[in-house]
Amino acid sequence: MPVGSACGTFRPMSKRRAAALVLSLAAIGVLAACAGGPGATSSPPATSAAPTTPAPDPEPVAASVAISAEAITVLDADGATLASFDYFQPTTEVVAGLTEYLGAPVDSPNPGGIESPPGVDHEWGGLRLFDSDTPGTPPENPNHYVFVDGPMAGSLPVGTAAGIGSAAGVAVGDAPSELTIGVETSPPYTDPTTGRTVTVSRIGIVTLPANPTDPMPHNIGVMVLSYDDSGVIERLSAPSANFGV
């Protein structure tokens, strides 16, 4: 029977209501556990950064051709050497190497002359590589020679290397007065075949090892031909020797 009290009448809970209360409390506990408990926060899934691949360095681009007493050199815009070909290696190697930068040359037979043997000319515009029929013998007899009769070799400017003839080098079309460094000049003379007055200079001179058959010191350089009537340099050639015929 109900029991009275100062706060009201107390009625005992039925077994059915007690069981329902227990089930409700159990369900609340399960939900709390699934939620990670009080104060739990959810974390975003971990992601990995995509790998970055560095951009490849640009391929160097040929910007000019320079000649010296010892080599023909292809340079980039900063003056760094991309390729270099000397006068004693097989001419086929030199032609193939220059073709990579200048395109295919125009080839033609060269009958030679009083002081030169016959051979073949390989021309890229103002640059001509003459391959003589006779083989070269280092360090004095080249396998081929280079002649520059214009300011361009194919699509690239051509001249002497920096410091040969002048601080920046010299090219066909420059005034002879621009020759300021290491210049050996002969007195002007009149070429009997053309009637033109020419001055022959040599620049970029390199001393060769002593020759036991000749007490005179041997050297090679770049020959420069300048003409009075045009007032400019019209030809460069190398290697130019101070010995021989």
Secondary structure, DSSP 8 states (H G I E B T S, - for coil): --EEETTEEE----HHHHHHHHHHHHHHHHHHHHTTSTT----------------------EEEEEE-SSEEEEEETTS-EEEEEESSS-HHHHHHHHHHHH---EEEEE---SSS--EEEEEEEEEEEEEESS--BTTTB-SEEEEEEEEEETTEEEEE-TTSBSTT---TTS-GGG--BS-EE---EE-TTT--EEEEEEEEEEE---BTTB-S--EEEEEEEEETTT-SEEEEEEEEESS--
